Amino acid sequence: MTWNRRPLSVTILAWVYIGTGTIGFVYHLTEFQATSAFLYDGMWVELIRILAIICGAFMLRSHNRARWLASPGSHSM
């Protein structure tokens, strides 16, 4: 039985998503103020950062849905 390995580009991109998601989460967490006029904007930013971390982790686990979710051009409204 042969195992298909994921491409190196997918692995690199997954780690970029995890890294930028983590750095962005920590950076924006320090700016988060509950008394802000735009209270929910900070929560949306944090949600996007967590989503990037999750996408990166699932891309490393070779889930094709994570690749689809992470790609910006594949979504239609």
C-alpha positions as a Markdown table, in Angstrom:
| # | Residue | x | y | z |
|---|---|---|---|---|
| 1 | Met | 0.0 | 0.0 | 0.0 |
| 2 | Thr | 1.4 | 3.4 | -1.0 |
| 3 | Trp | 0.6 | 6.5 | 0.9 |
| 4 | Asn | 0.3 | 9.8 | -0.9 |
| 5 | Arg | 2.2 | 12.6 | 0.7 |
| 6 | Arg | 0.8 | 16.1 | 0.6 |
| 7 | Pro | 2.8 | 18.6 | -1.6 |
| 8 | Leu | 5.5 | 20.7 | 0.0 |
| 9 | Ser | 3.7 | 23.8 | -1.0 |
| 10 | Val | 0.6 | 22.8 | 1.0 |
| 11 | Thr | 2.7 | 22.1 | 4.0 |
| 12 | Ile | 4.4 | 25.5 | 3.8 |
| 13 | Leu | 1.1 | 27.3 | 3.3 |
| 14 | Ala | -0.4 | 25.5 | 6.3 |
| 15 | Trp | 2.4 | 26.6 | 8.5 |
| 16 | Val | 2.1 | 30.2 | 7.2 |
| 17 | Tyr | -1.6 | 30.1 | 8.1 |
| 18 | Ile | -0.9 | 28.8 | 11.6 |
| 19 | Gly | 1.9 | 31.4 | 12.1 |
| 20 | Thr | 0.1 | 34.4 | 10.8 |
| 21 | Gly | -3.1 | 33.4 | 12.6 |
| 22 | Thr | -1.3 | 33.0 | 15.9 |
| 23 | Ile | 0.6 | 36.2 | 15.6 |
| 24 | Gly | -2.5 | 38.1 | 14.5 |
| 25 | Phe | -4.5 | 36.7 | 17.3 |
| 26 | Val | -2.1 | 37.7 | 19.9 |
| 27 | Tyr | -1.5 | 41.1 | 18.4 |
| 28 | His | -5.3 | 41.9 | 18.1 |
| 29 | Leu | -6.0 | 40.4 | 21.5 |
| 30 | Thr | -3.8 | 43.1 | 23.1 |
| 31 | Glu | -5.9 | 45.8 | 21.3 |
| 32 | Phe | -9.3 | 44.3 | 22.3 |
| 33 | Gln | -11.2 | 46.6 | 24.6 |
| 34 | Ala | -14.7 | 45.7 | 25.9 |
| 35 | Thr | -15.6 | 49.4 | 26.2 |
| 36 | Ser | -14.9 | 50.1 | 22.5 |
| 37 | Ala | -17.6 | 51.7 | 20.4 |
| 38 | Phe | -17.1 | 48.8 | 17.9 |
| 39 | Leu | -17.3 | 46.0 | 20.4 |
| 40 | Tyr | -18.1 | 43.2 | 18.0 |
| 41 | Asp | -15.4 | 44.2 | 15.4 |
| 42 | Gly | -12.7 | 42.9 | 17.6 |
| 43 | Met | -14.5 | 39.6 | 18.0 |
| 44 | Trp | -14.8 | 39.2 | 14.2 |
| 45 | Val | -11.1 | 39.8 | 13.8 |
| 46 | Glu | -10.3 | 37.2 | 16.4 |
| 47 | Leu | -12.7 | 34.7 | 14.8 |
| 48 | Ile | -10.9 | 35.1 | 11.5 |
| 49 | Arg | -7.5 | 34.5 | 13.1 |
| 50 | Ile | -8.8 | 31.4 | 14.9 |
| 51 | Leu | -10.2 | 30.2 | 11.6 |
| 52 | Ala | -6.8 | 30.6 | 9.9 |
| 53 | Ile | -5.2 | 28.5 | 12.7 |
| 54 | Ile | -7.8 | 25.8 | 12.3 |
| 55 | Cys | -7.5 | 25.8 | 8.5 |
| 56 | Gly | -3.7 | 25.4 | 8.8 |
| 57 | Ala | -4.0 | 22.6 | 11.3 |
| 58 | Phe | -6.5 | 20.7 | 9.2 |
| 59 | Met | -4.4 | 21.3 | 6.0 |
| 60 | Leu | -1.5 | 19.6 | 7.9 |
| 61 | Arg | -3.9 | 16.7 | 8.6 |
| 62 | Ser | -4.6 | 16.5 | 4.8 |
| 63 | His | -8.2 | 17.5 | 4.9 |
| 64 | Asn | -9.3 | 18.8 | 1.5 |
| 65 | Arg | -12.1 | 20.9 | 3.0 |
| 66 | Ala | -9.5 | 22.9 | 4.9 |
| 67 | Arg | -7.7 | 23.7 | 1.6 |
| 68 | Trp | -11.0 | 24.8 | 0.1 |
| 69 | Leu | -11.8 | 27.0 | 3.1 |
| 70 | Ala | -8.4 | 28.6 | 3.1 |
| 71 | Ser | -8.3 | 29.5 | -0.5 |
| 72 | Pro | -9.7 | 33.0 | -1.0 |
| 73 | Gly | -10.8 | 32.7 | -4.7 |
| 74 | Ser | -13.0 | 29.6 | -4.4 |
| 75 | His | -15.9 | 31.2 | -2.5 |
| 76 | Ser | -18.9 | 32.6 | -4.3 |
| 77 | Met | -21.5 | 34.8 | -2.7 |
